[in-house]
């Protein structure tokens, strides 16, 4: 578990904008870094405090969404061909306040975490995940996705919810909506609604085919 508190979260962070990758607290994201600006970003972050932000870019442009996730580099390996392989462990979501001009090849942003304080607090409120899990298993199976549900059950409830949100076969916009949903309870409700929509669409399509 990362020893992170509200006080030591950085207010200015290097950002890795990546289209189609939505990353959540308490999840792990392996990254294969080969582009020079992001090699610089990872090396600078690793030598400083190991913190870097991930945020989804919009339609392959320079524009990014307002909400992303701070990660801490928990594994770092250099390959012989110059690439860097890292693992990011999600810490807290953030809201972008403004971009900070700098001389680096990568972008730096001023961010705020106050809307997502619960990400680094111990949430002892038990949420009933039975219905979500039942629907998720059906949804994943229909999409041909295999998940080790026995190992999955060993995760805490926040990890379960965030992992499902991260790997579910839904649109990037829907994942971004889940990322921006503040509370775990609301996230469970939103995720169930999204999955129910897809399952309903599948049933309608099957009825039409018949």
N, CA, C and O of each residue as an XYZ file, in Angstrom:
840
protein
N       0.849     -1.195      0.000
C       0.000      0.000      0.000
C       0.885      1.247      0.000
O       1.837      1.334      0.776
N       0.576      2.199     -0.860
C       1.348      3.435     -0.919
C       1.055      4.309      0.291
O      -0.104      4.517      0.650
N       2.120      4.824      0.921
C       1.965      5.710      2.064
C       1.773      7.136      1.558
O       2.726      7.909      1.466
N       0.549      7.464      1.238
C       0.250      8.775      0.675
C      -0.807      9.458      1.526
O      -1.791      8.836      1.925
N      -0.598     10.740      1.803
C      -1.581     11.526      2.541
C      -1.944     12.747      1.722
O      -1.307     13.045      0.711
N      -2.975     13.453      2.167
C      -3.387     14.677      1.468
C      -2.241     15.671      1.380
O      -2.093     16.381      0.386
N      -1.427     15.712      2.437
C      -0.379     16.732      2.523
C       0.756     16.523      1.531
O       1.382     17.489      1.093
N       1.031     15.262      1.168
C       2.180     15.060      0.276
C       1.790     14.813     -1.181
O       2.621     14.385     -1.982
N       0.535     15.081     -1.525
C       0.151     15.019     -2.933
C       0.682     16.263     -3.646
O       0.446     17.377     -3.180
N       1.386     16.102     -4.755
C       1.978     17.252     -5.451
C       0.923     18.109     -6.151
O      -0.018     17.586     -6.748
N       1.089     19.426     -6.071
C       0.139     20.345     -6.716
C       0.459     20.580     -8.187
O      -0.412     20.978     -8.960
N       1.709     20.334     -8.573
C       2.106     20.424     -9.977
C       2.675     19.085    -10.391
O       3.600     18.570     -9.762
N       2.116     18.518    -11.460
C       2.530     17.171    -11.867
C       2.761     17.083    -13.373
O       2.089     17.756    -14.154
N       3.721     16.245    -13.772
C       3.870     15.966    -15.202
C       2.714     15.075    -15.644
O       2.287     14.176    -14.920
N       2.225     15.345    -16.839
C       1.043     14.631    -17.336
C       1.382     13.817    -18.583
O       2.040     14.299    -19.505
N       0.920     12.588    -18.581
C       1.007     11.721    -19.754
C      -0.399     11.641    -20.343
O      -1.224     10.867    -19.857
N      -0.688     12.435    -21.393
C      -2.019     12.346    -22.019
C      -2.050     11.174    -22.987
O      -1.164     11.030    -23.829
N      -3.071     10.342    -22.864
C      -3.136      9.153    -23.703
C      -4.584      8.884    -24.078
O      -5.435      8.703    -23.207
N      -4.857      8.859    -25.357
C      -6.217      8.632    -25.819
C      -6.627      7.176    -25.578
O      -5.889      6.247    -25.904
N      -7.806      7.000    -25.006
C      -8.339      5.656    -24.831
C      -7.879      4.937    -23.583
O      -8.258      3.787    -23.362
N      -7.062      5.592    -22.750
C      -6.624      4.963    -21.508
C      -7.192      5.744    -20.338
O      -6.814      6.892    -20.105
N      -8.100      5.120    -19.605
C      -8.684      5.739    -18.425
C      -8.253      4.920    -17.227
O      -8.471      3.709    -17.170
N      -7.645      5.587    -16.286
C      -6.900      4.938    -15.219
C      -7.491      5.350    -13.880
O      -7.789      6.527    -13.676
N      -7.668      4.403    -12.964
C      -8.385      4.645    -11.716
C      -7.500      4.435    -10.488
O      -6.509      3.707    -10.549
N      -7.865      5.082     -9.359
C      -7.139      4.826     -8.106
C      -7.197      3.350     -7.727
O      -8.171      2.656     -8.020
N      -6.148      2.889     -7.079
C      -6.042      1.511     -6.579
C      -6.025      0.469     -7.685
O      -6.278     -0.710     -7.439
N      -5.728      0.904     -8.903
C      -5.520     -0.057     -9.992
C      -4.080      0.075    -10.466
O      -3.400      1.055    -10.162
N      -3.628     -0.919    -11.210
C      -2.259     -0.909    -11.734
C      -2.282     -0.776    -13.244
O      -3.097     -1.397    -13.927
N      -1.372      0.046    -13.756
C      -1.306      0.287    -15.198
C       0.132      0.096    -15.678
O       0.994      0.925    -15.384
N       0.403     -0.992    -16.417
C       1.739     -1.162    -17.005
C       1.879     -0.292    -18.244
O       0.958     -0.216    -19.057
N       3.012      0.358    -18.393
C       3.244      1.229    -19.546
C       4.602      0.915    -20.172
O       5.592      0.682    -19.478
N       4.615      0.917    -21.504
C       5.831      0.703    -22.281
C       6.195      2.056    -22.889
O       5.556      2.503    -23.840
N       7.216      2.703    -22.343
C       7.559      4.075    -22.736
C       8.699      4.063    -23.746
O       9.747      3.468    -23.495
N       8.495      4.724    -24.897
C       9.542      4.746    -25.914
C       9.721      6.123    -26.554
O      10.775      6.403    -27.125
N       8.708      6.984    -26.465
C       8.813      8.320    -27.058
C       9.662      9.207    -26.154
O       9.522      9.161    -24.932
N      10.541     10.015    -26.744
C      11.543     10.749    -25.971
C      10.943     11.652    -24.897
O      11.459     11.707    -23.780
N       9.860     12.360    -25.218
C       9.297     13.276    -24.222
C       8.765     12.529    -23.006
O       8.802     13.043    -21.888
N       8.271     11.313    -23.227
C       7.740     10.550    -22.107
C       8.834      9.753    -21.397
O       8.696      9.417    -20.221
N       9.915      9.452    -22.109
C      11.098      8.922    -21.430
C      11.629      9.966    -20.454
O      11.981      9.649    -19.317
N      11.683     11.230    -20.919
C      12.113     12.336    -20.045
C      11.179     12.471    -18.850
O      11.624     12.621    -17.712
N       9.869     12.415    -19.124
C       8.864     12.565    -18.062
C       9.051     11.493    -16.988
O       9.106     11.800    -15.798
N       9.147     10.240    -17.416
C       9.257      9.135    -16.459
C      10.560      9.217    -15.671
O      10.569      9.002    -14.459
N      11.655      9.525    -16.352
C      12.941      9.627    -15.652
C      12.942     10.769    -14.639
O      13.462     10.622    -13.533
N      12.356     11.911    -15.021
C      12.286     13.048    -14.097
C      11.397     12.713    -12.901
O      11.741     13.012    -11.758
N      10.245     12.086    -13.177
C       9.324     11.730    -12.096
C       9.955     10.703    -11.165
O       9.821     10.796     -9.945
N      10.639      9.729    -11.745
C      11.232      8.656    -10.934
C      12.339      9.185    -10.022
O      12.492      8.728     -8.890
N      13.106     10.151    -10.525
C      14.203     10.704     -9.719
C      13.707     11.722     -8.692
O      14.431     12.064     -7.757
N      12.473     12.207     -8.863
C      11.925     13.198     -7.932
C      11.083     12.531     -6.845
O      11.581     12.268     -5.750
N       9.830     12.261     -7.135
C       8.934     11.689     -6.116
C       8.137     10.498     -6.629
O       7.306      9.943     -5.911
N       8.396     10.105     -7.891
C       7.744      8.961     -8.544
C       6.279      9.220     -8.915
O       5.578      8.298     -9.331
N       5.815     10.454     -8.770
C       4.434     10.783     -9.113
C       4.328     11.285    -10.547
O       5.165     12.065    -11.001
N       3.296     10.837    -11.258
C       2.969     11.366    -12.574
C       1.475     11.187    -12.797
O       0.853     10.304    -12.207
N       0.909     12.024    -13.646
C      -0.527     11.974    -13.885
C      -0.852     11.360    -15.229
O      -0.121     11.530    -16.204
N      -1.964     10.641    -15.263
C      -2.504     10.119    -16.519
C      -3.835     10.805    -16.770
O      -4.675     10.897    -15.875
N      -4.023     11.287    -17.994
C      -5.290     11.912    -18.344
C      -5.613     11.561    -19.788
O      -4.713     11.420    -20.616
N      -6.875     11.423    -20.082
C      -7.283     11.049    -21.430
C      -7.293     12.270    -22.340
O      -7.866     13.306    -22.001
N      -6.659     12.139    -23.490
C      -6.710     13.219    -24.480
C      -7.995     13.093    -25.279
O      -8.568     12.010    -25.398
N      -8.435     14.210    -25.821
C      -9.712     14.251    -26.538
C      -9.470     14.228    -28.043
O      -8.864     15.141    -28.603
N      -9.961     13.151    -28.697
C      -9.931     13.042    -30.161
C      -8.549     13.297    -30.753
O      -8.418     13.982    -31.768
N      -7.524     12.743    -30.117
C      -6.145     12.828    -30.609
C      -5.696     14.278    -30.836
O      -4.927     14.562    -31.753
N      -6.186     15.184    -29.991
C      -5.782     16.584    -30.088
C      -4.934     16.930    -28.875
O      -4.615     16.061    -28.064
N      -4.562     18.222    -28.751
C      -3.803     18.670    -27.587
C      -4.704     18.886    -26.379
O      -4.220     19.116    -25.270
N      -6.003     18.813    -26.591
C      -6.953     19.031    -25.502
C      -7.074     17.777    -24.649
O      -7.093     16.658    -25.163
N      -7.155     17.981    -23.336
C      -7.319     16.840    -22.430
C      -8.549     17.056    -21.566
O      -9.018     18.183    -21.406
N      -9.067     15.970    -21.010
C     -10.184     16.072    -20.070
C      -9.725     16.761    -18.794
O      -8.531     16.797    -18.494
N     -10.675     17.307    -18.046
C     -10.356     18.044    -16.823
C      -9.967     17.142    -15.662
O      -9.296     17.581    -14.728
N     -10.386     15.881    -15.719
C     -10.139     14.969    -14.600
C      -9.269     13.796    -15.060
O      -9.536     13.158    -16.078
N      -8.217     13.533    -14.274
C      -7.326     12.408    -14.541
C      -6.988     11.716    -13.239
O      -7.648     11.937    -12.223
N      -5.964     10.880    -13.264
C      -5.585     10.123    -12.068
C      -4.077     10.208    -11.835
O      -3.281      9.995    -12.750
N      -3.707     10.518    -10.615
C      -2.306     10.541    -10.207
C      -1.841      9.114     -9.932
O      -2.527      8.343     -9.261
N      -0.676      8.779    -10.455
C      -0.111      7.461    -10.191
C       1.276      7.590     -9.598
O       1.942      8.613     -9.759
N       1.703      6.548     -8.916
C       3.057      6.489     -8.391
C       3.775      5.321     -9.041
O       3.251      4.208     -9.077
N       4.975      5.568     -9.556
C       5.738      4.518    -10.233
C       6.157      3.475     -9.204
O       6.965      3.751     -8.318
N       5.599      2.273     -9.332
C       5.875      1.212     -8.364
C       6.837      0.165     -8.927
O       7.317     -0.702     -8.198
N       7.112      0.254    -10.225
C       8.111     -0.626    -10.835
C       8.719      0.113    -12.016
O       8.011      0.785    -12.766
N      10.033     -0.012    -12.182
C      10.762      0.734    -13.211
C      11.872     -0.154    -13.754
O      12.740     -0.603    -13.005
N      11.839     -0.408    -15.069
C      12.874     -1.230    -15.688
C      13.262     -0.637    -17.033
O      12.409     -0.224    -17.818
N      14.569     -0.602    -17.286
C      15.065     -0.133    -18.579
C      15.372     -1.339    -19.456
O      15.976     -2.314    -19.008
N      14.944     -1.255    -20.719
C      15.247     -2.337    -21.651
C      16.506     -1.987    -22.452
O      16.938     -0.834    -22.478
N      17.078     -2.991    -23.098
C      18.330     -2.785    -23.835
C      18.153     -1.857    -25.031
O      19.108     -1.213    -25.464
N      16.929     -1.786    -25.571
C      16.701     -0.942    -26.749
C      16.286      0.482    -26.398
O      15.864      1.239    -27.272
N      16.404      0.847    -25.127
C      16.144      2.237    -24.726
C      14.756      2.506    -24.191
O      14.485      3.604    -23.707
N      13.858      1.512    -24.269
C      12.521      1.707    -23.721
C      12.548      1.606    -22.198
O      13.473      1.042    -21.613
N      11.518      2.162    -21.575
C      11.361      2.028    -20.125
C      10.015      1.364    -19.869
O       8.991      1.789    -20.404
N      10.027      0.330    -19.055
C       8.810     -0.378    -18.678
C       8.493     -0.024    -17.232
O       9.308     -0.253    -16.339
N       7.316      0.530    -17.006
C       6.947      0.918    -15.648
C       5.584      0.347    -15.280
O       4.803     -0.057    -16.141
N       5.327      0.326    -13.998
C       3.983      0.054    -13.499
C       3.561      1.246    -12.664
O       4.289      1.690    -11.776
N       2.377      1.758    -12.958
C       1.819      2.871    -12.187
C       0.737      2.343    -11.265
O      -0.151      1.607    -11.696
N       0.809      2.716    -10.002
C      -0.237      2.359     -9.054
C      -1.072      3.597     -8.769
O      -0.545      4.616     -8.324
N      -2.370      3.512     -9.022
C      -3.258      4.668     -8.896
C      -3.375      5.166     -7.468
O      -3.538      4.373     -6.541
N      -3.290      6.480     -7.288
C      -3.325      7.093     -5.962
C      -4.607      7.892     -5.747
O      -5.391      7.586     -4.849
N      -4.815      8.907     -6.566
C      -5.983      9.769     -6.399
C      -6.323     10.443     -7.717
O      -5.442     10.753     -8.519
N      -7.601     10.661     -7.923
C      -8.014     11.476     -9.065
C      -7.723     12.953     -8.769
O      -7.612     13.369     -7.616
N      -7.607     13.710     -9.831
C      -7.362     15.143     -9.689
C      -8.181     15.903    -10.721
O      -8.639     15.344    -11.718
N      -8.350     17.193    -10.453
C      -8.965     18.099    -11.431
C      -7.891     19.070    -11.890
O      -7.191     19.666    -11.072
N      -7.765     19.225    -13.191
C      -6.766     20.144    -13.744
C      -7.231     21.586    -13.551
O      -8.362     21.937    -13.886
N      -6.339     22.413    -13.007
C      -6.630     23.841    -12.834
C      -6.072     24.650    -14.000
O      -6.771     25.486    -14.572
N      -4.812     24.399    -14.348
C      -4.217     25.119    -15.479
C      -2.920     24.437    -15.885
O      -2.337     23.678    -15.110
N      -2.474     24.710    -17.097
C      -1.202     24.176    -17.579
C      -0.076     25.118    -17.160
O      -0.229     26.338    -17.205
N       1.048     24.546    -16.754
C       2.217     25.313    -16.336
C       3.221     25.325    -17.489
O       3.654     24.269    -17.951
N       3.584     26.500    -17.942
C       4.575     26.598    -19.018
C       5.928     26.134    -18.503
O       6.325     26.471    -17.388
N       6.630     25.365    -19.315
C       7.955     24.874    -18.906
C       8.801     24.607    -20.135
O       8.306     24.645    -21.261
N      10.086     24.335    -19.912
C      11.022     24.107    -21.006
C      11.171     22.621    -21.347
O      11.977     22.250    -22.200
N      10.401     21.794    -20.687
C      10.487     20.351    -20.927
C       9.764     19.973    -22.220
O       9.013     20.769    -22.783
N      10.004     18.751    -22.674
C       9.299     18.241    -23.851
C       7.876     17.815    -23.498
O       7.007     17.745    -24.367
N       7.645     17.532    -22.214
C       6.333     17.061    -21.770
C       5.565     18.187    -21.074
O       6.125     19.243    -20.781
N       4.295     17.951    -20.817
C       3.414     18.976    -20.248
C       3.287     18.818    -18.732
O       3.307     17.709    -18.198
N       3.156     19.959    -18.061
C       3.006     19.989    -16.597
C       1.744     20.784    -16.266
O       1.484     21.827    -16.866
N       0.964     20.285    -15.309
C      -0.288     20.934    -14.954
C      -0.374     21.175    -13.445
O       0.152     20.409    -12.637
N      -1.050     22.258    -13.101
C      -1.420     22.486    -11.704
C      -2.752     21.794    -11.475
O      -3.692     21.971    -12.250
N      -2.834     21.001    -10.404
C      -4.022     20.185    -10.177
C      -4.527     20.339     -8.744
O      -3.830     20.850     -7.867
N      -5.753     19.883     -8.539
C      -6.387     19.953     -7.226
C      -7.081     18.617     -6.945
O      -7.673     18.010     -7.837
N      -6.994     18.171     -5.683
C      -7.516     16.847     -5.330
C      -8.746     16.894     -4.422
O      -9.302     15.850     -4.081
N      -9.171     18.085     -4.032
C     -10.153     18.179     -2.948
C     -11.493     17.507     -3.269
O     -12.171     17.025     -2.361
N     -11.876     17.471     -4.529
C     -13.152     16.812     -4.879
C     -13.076     15.298     -4.700
O     -14.102     14.621     -4.621
N     -11.844     14.772     -4.635
C     -11.658     13.321     -4.605
C     -10.891     12.870     -3.366
O     -10.111     11.919     -3.417
N     -11.123     13.565     -2.256
C     -10.410     13.267     -1.008
C     -10.603     11.821     -0.563
O      -9.718     11.237      0.063
N     -11.752     11.249     -0.885
C     -12.050      9.879     -0.445
C     -11.127      8.840     -1.087
O     -11.031      7.715     -0.599
N     -10.443      9.213     -2.186
C      -9.571      8.247     -2.868
C      -8.428      7.762     -1.992
O      -7.966      6.631     -2.148
N      -7.963      8.609     -1.064
C      -6.837      8.205     -0.215
C      -7.254      8.003      1.237
O      -6.412      7.842      2.120
N      -8.557      8.015      1.471
C      -9.053      7.743      2.814
C      -9.588      6.317      2.858
O     -10.010      5.767      1.841
N      -9.566      5.735      4.034
C     -10.112      4.386      4.192
C     -11.626      4.462      4.243
O     -12.199      4.991      5.195
N     -12.267      3.933      3.222
C     -13.720      3.934      3.169
C     -14.247      2.642      3.806
O     -14.141      1.560      3.230
N     -14.810      2.783      4.995
C     -15.293      1.614      5.722
C     -16.767      1.309      5.446
O     -17.320      0.358      5.998
N     -17.394      2.108      4.602
C     -18.803      1.876      4.282
C     -18.918      0.725      3.285
O     -18.488      0.830      2.136
N     -19.500     -0.360      3.744
C     -19.652     -1.516      2.871
C     -20.761     -1.265      1.854
O     -21.868     -0.863      2.212
N     -20.451     -1.504      0.591
C     -21.411     -1.318     -0.492
C     -21.819     -2.691     -1.003
O     -20.974     -3.566     -1.191
N     -23.094     -2.877     -1.225
C     -23.582     -4.159     -1.747
C     -23.232     -4.256     -3.238
O     -23.797     -3.549     -4.073
N     -22.295     -5.141     -3.544
C     -21.827     -5.288     -4.925
C     -22.416     -6.518     -5.610
O     -22.043     -6.831     -6.741
N     -23.328     -7.218     -4.941
C     -23.837     -8.487     -5.458
C     -24.491     -8.336     -6.834
O     -24.212     -9.116     -7.745
N     -25.352     -7.342     -6.982
C     -26.042     -7.147     -8.261
C     -25.066     -6.730     -9.356
O     -25.141     -7.214    -10.485
N     -24.131     -5.809     -9.003
C     -23.131     -5.365     -9.980
C     -22.274     -6.532    -10.445
O     -22.016     -6.678    -11.640
N     -21.833     -7.364     -9.507
C     -20.977     -8.492     -9.857
C     -21.710     -9.487    -10.766
O     -21.144    -10.004    -11.729
N     -22.969     -9.739    -10.437
C     -23.764    -10.671    -11.248
C     -23.901    -10.175    -12.678
O     -23.725    -10.939    -13.627
N     -24.217     -8.891    -12.830
C     -24.379     -8.299    -14.164
C     -23.028     -8.236    -14.901
O     -22.954     -8.489    -16.103
N     -21.971     -7.895    -14.159
C     -20.647     -7.780    -14.775
C     -20.185     -9.125    -15.332
O     -19.611     -9.176    -16.420
N     -20.426    -10.206    -14.606
C     -20.020    -11.539    -15.075
C     -20.746    -11.907    -16.367
O     -20.141    -12.459    -17.287
N     -22.033    -11.603    -16.436
C     -22.806    -11.861    -17.661
C     -22.279    -11.005    -18.814
O     -22.084    -11.493    -19.927
N     -22.055     -9.728    -18.528
C     -21.594     -8.769    -19.534
C     -20.222     -9.159    -20.083
O     -20.002     -9.138    -21.294
N     -19.307     -9.514    -19.188
C     -17.963     -9.898    -19.619
C     -18.015    -11.184    -20.458
O     -17.328    -11.296    -21.474
N     -18.825    -12.138    -20.031
C     -18.928    -13.400    -20.756
C     -19.479    -13.180    -22.157
O     -18.983    -13.765    -23.120
N     -20.504    -12.337    -22.276
C     -21.103    -12.040    -23.585
C     -20.089    -11.379    -24.519
O     -20.189    -11.508    -25.740
N     -19.116    -10.676    -23.946
C     -18.103     -9.994    -24.751
C     -16.818    -10.813    -24.895
O     -15.819    -10.326    -25.424
N     -16.855    -12.059    -24.419
C     -15.701    -12.938    -24.573
C     -14.508    -12.552    -23.721
O     -13.376    -12.904    -24.051
N     -14.741    -11.832    -22.624
C     -13.643    -11.402    -21.754
C     -13.512    -12.355    -20.577
O     -14.490    -12.651    -19.890
N     -12.301    -12.829    -20.356
C     -12.040    -13.757    -19.264
C     -11.422    -13.008    -18.094
O     -10.464    -12.254    -18.269
N     -11.954    -13.210    -16.931
C     -11.418    -12.591    -15.721
C     -11.373    -13.661    -14.638
O     -12.315    -14.439    -14.484
N     -10.272    -13.695    -13.887
C     -10.162    -14.656    -12.788
C     -10.973    -14.120    -11.609
O     -10.475    -13.347    -10.791
N     -12.222    -14.544    -11.543
C     -13.132    -14.001    -10.535
C     -12.742    -14.427     -9.125
O     -13.056    -13.726     -8.163
N     -12.062    -15.567     -8.985
C     -11.613    -16.006     -7.657
C     -10.577    -15.029     -7.109
O     -10.656    -14.612     -5.954
N      -9.598    -14.666     -7.953
C      -8.593    -13.683     -7.549
C      -9.221    -12.301     -7.370
O      -8.845    -11.545     -6.475
N     -10.170    -11.991     -8.227
C     -10.846    -10.698     -8.170
C     -11.524    -10.499     -6.815
O     -11.528     -9.390     -6.279
N     -12.098    -11.568     -6.259
C     -12.812    -11.475     -4.988
C     -11.886    -11.114     -3.827
O     -12.355    -10.687     -2.772
N     -10.581    -11.280     -4.014
C      -9.617    -10.961     -2.960
C      -9.352     -9.462     -2.847
O      -8.762     -9.012     -1.865
N      -9.782     -8.686     -3.841
C      -9.575     -7.237     -3.836
C     -10.519     -6.580     -2.838
O     -11.568     -7.134     -2.510
N     -10.141     -5.386     -2.350
C     -11.086     -4.656     -1.506
C     -12.153     -4.023     -2.394
O     -12.021     -4.028     -3.617
N     -13.207     -3.480     -1.793
C     -14.347     -3.048     -2.606
C     -13.998     -1.913     -3.557
O     -14.505     -1.876     -4.678
N     -13.147     -0.989     -3.140
C     -12.749      0.109     -4.029
C     -11.977     -0.431     -5.225
O     -12.184      0.013     -6.354
N     -11.082     -1.395     -4.977
C     -10.322     -1.998     -6.071
C     -11.239     -2.747     -7.027
O     -11.049     -2.692     -8.242
N     -12.232     -3.445     -6.487
C     -13.175     -4.164     -7.339
C     -13.927     -3.205     -8.258
O     -14.011     -3.417     -9.468
N     -14.466     -2.152     -7.662
C     -15.270     -1.195     -8.436
C     -14.427     -0.506     -9.497
O     -14.835     -0.393    -10.653
N     -13.237     -0.043     -9.091
C     -12.378      0.680    -10.026
C     -11.812     -0.232    -11.110
O     -11.650      0.191    -12.254
N     -11.513     -1.476    -10.756
C     -11.004     -2.426    -11.755
C     -12.071     -2.729    -12.802
O     -11.780     -2.755    -13.998
N     -13.298     -2.959    -12.357
C     -14.394     -3.204    -13.307
C     -14.589     -2.003    -14.224
O     -14.775     -2.157    -15.431
N     -14.545     -0.803    -13.641
C     -14.721      0.420    -14.439
C     -13.611      0.574    -15.473
O     -13.846      1.048    -16.585
N     -12.405      0.170    -15.095
C     -11.241      0.348    -15.962
C     -11.221     -0.645    -17.120
O     -10.848     -0.286    -18.237
N     -11.628     -1.916    -16.856
C     -11.469     -2.946    -17.883
C     -12.758     -3.298    -18.612
O     -12.733     -4.070    -19.571
N     -13.877     -2.746    -18.175
C     -15.158     -3.072    -18.822
C     -15.145     -2.676    -20.301
O     -14.585     -1.637    -20.650
N     -15.750     -3.484    -21.174
C     -15.798     -3.180    -22.611
C     -16.869     -2.132    -22.930
O     -17.882     -2.429    -23.563
N     -16.619     -0.906    -22.479
C     -17.535      0.206    -22.704
C     -16.762      1.337    -23.370
O     -15.548      1.227    -23.539
N     -17.427      2.411    -23.750
C     -16.745      3.479    -24.484
C     -15.823      4.279    -23.572
O     -15.970      4.270    -22.350
N     -14.869      4.973    -24.192
C     -13.958      5.836    -23.437
C     -14.721      6.945    -22.722
O     -14.368      7.331    -21.608
N     -15.763      7.453    -23.365
C     -16.567      8.516    -22.765
C     -17.277      8.003    -21.507
O     -17.386      8.716    -20.509
N     -17.757      6.758    -21.570
C     -18.418      6.164    -20.411
C     -17.421      5.925    -19.274
O     -17.745      6.119    -18.102
N     -16.210      5.504    -19.634
C     -15.181      5.325    -18.602
C     -14.785      6.661    -17.980
O     -14.548      6.749    -16.776
N     -14.718      7.688    -18.803
C     -14.398      9.015    -18.277
C     -15.486      9.481    -17.317
O     -15.194     10.090    -16.288
N     -16.732      9.195    -17.655
C     -17.850      9.541    -16.773
C     -17.703      8.833    -15.427
O     -17.952      9.428    -14.378
N     -17.301      7.571    -15.460
C     -17.085      6.818    -14.222
C     -15.929      7.394    -13.426
O     -15.985      7.469    -12.199
N     -14.870      7.805    -14.137
C     -13.719      8.403    -13.463
C     -14.115      9.675    -12.726
O     -13.608      9.953    -11.639
N     -15.021     10.443    -13.318
C     -15.414     11.724    -12.735
C     -16.512     11.579    -11.681
O     -16.841     12.549    -10.998
N     -17.083     10.378    -11.541
C     -18.103     10.137    -10.521
C     -17.434     10.072     -9.158
O     -16.599      9.200     -8.921
N     -17.788     10.977     -8.268
C     -17.007     11.197     -7.042
C     -17.036     10.016     -6.084
O     -15.979      9.504     -5.717
N     -18.221      9.568     -5.668
C     -18.296      8.543     -4.621
C     -18.347      7.137     -5.204
O     -18.780      6.940     -6.340
N     -17.898      6.155     -4.412
C     -17.954      4.767     -4.844
C     -19.396      4.308     -5.044
O     -19.697      3.565     -5.978
N     -20.286      4.760     -4.152
C     -21.693      4.387     -4.259
C     -22.277      4.847     -5.590
O     -22.964      4.089     -6.275
N     -21.991      6.104     -5.948
C     -22.496      6.637     -7.222
C     -21.865      5.921     -8.409
O     -22.509      5.706     -9.436
N     -20.586      5.555     -8.252
C     -19.887      4.862     -9.331
C     -20.513      3.491     -9.581
O     -20.665      3.074    -10.729
N     -20.875      2.792     -8.502
C     -21.530      1.487     -8.631
C     -22.844      1.639     -9.389
O     -23.136      0.861    -10.297
N     -23.639      2.648     -9.013
C     -24.917      2.882     -9.686
C     -24.744      3.208    -11.155
O     -25.475      2.695    -12.001
N     -23.777      4.061    -11.460
C     -23.526      4.452    -12.848
C     -23.051      3.262    -13.669
O     -23.495      3.064    -14.800
N     -22.148      2.471    -13.099
C     -21.619      1.309    -13.810
C     -22.715      0.275    -14.068
O     -22.767     -0.320    -15.144
N     -23.590      0.063    -13.084
C     -24.706     -0.873    -13.275
C     -25.631     -0.391    -14.390
O     -26.096     -1.189    -15.204
N     -25.897      0.917    -14.426
C     -26.764      1.462    -15.477
C     -26.156      1.270    -16.862
O     -26.858      0.938    -17.817
N     -24.848      1.481    -16.962
C     -24.167      1.317    -18.246
C     -24.216     -0.140    -18.700
O     -24.527     -0.433    -19.854
N     -23.903     -1.051    -17.773
C     -23.910     -2.485    -18.107
C     -25.323     -2.936    -18.471
O     -25.507     -3.686    -19.429
N     -26.324     -2.480    -17.708
C     -27.718     -2.842    -18.001
C     -28.121     -2.382    -19.398
O     -28.836     -3.090    -20.108
N     -27.663     -1.199    -19.790
C     -27.966     -0.672    -21.131
C     -27.420     -1.611    -22.202
O     -28.126     -1.947    -23.153
N     -26.162     -2.035    -22.050
C     -25.555     -2.924    -23.044
C     -26.242     -4.291    -23.072
O     -26.467     -4.855    -24.143
N     -26.574     -4.820    -21.889
C     -27.242     -6.117    -21.840
C     -28.628     -6.030    -22.474
O     -29.066     -6.963    -23.147
N     -29.315     -4.908    -22.259
C     -30.634     -4.688    -22.854
C     -30.519     -4.603    -24.375
O     -31.336     -5.165    -25.104
N     -29.476     -3.880    -24.849
C     -29.252     -3.760    -26.295
C     -28.980     -5.130    -26.909
O     -29.473     -5.443    -27.993
N     -28.188     -5.945    -26.206
C     -27.875     -7.290    -26.701
C     -29.133     -8.129    -26.809
O     -29.334     -8.833    -27.798
N     -29.984     -8.055    -25.787
C     -31.239     -8.817    -25.804
C     -32.146     -8.381    -26.950
O     -32.770     -9.209    -27.615
N     -32.208     -7.062    -27.171
C     -33.027     -6.541    -28.273
C     -32.504     -7.026    -29.619
O     -33.285     -7.407    -30.491
N     -31.188     -7.014    -29.790
C     -30.590     -7.458    -31.041
C     -30.853     -8.944    -31.280
O     -31.129     -9.369    -32.402
N     -30.760     -9.722    -30.202
C     -31.014    -11.165    -30.337
C     -32.467    -11.429    -30.720
O     -32.758    -12.323    -31.514
N     -33.377    -10.638    -30.144
C     -34.805    -10.791    -30.466
C     -35.070    -10.419    -31.930
O     -35.886    -11.038    -32.613
N     -34.341     -9.370    -32.392
C     -34.531     -8.926    -33.769
C     -34.047     -9.984    -34.750
O     -34.683    -10.231    -35.775
N     -32.897    -10.615    -34.423
C     -32.329    -11.640    -35.285
C     -33.264    -12.839    -35.389
O     -33.437    -13.411    -36.465
N     -33.862    -13.212    -34.269
C     -34.770    -14.357    -34.254
C     -36.035    -14.044    -35.053
O     -36.925    -14.889    -35.156
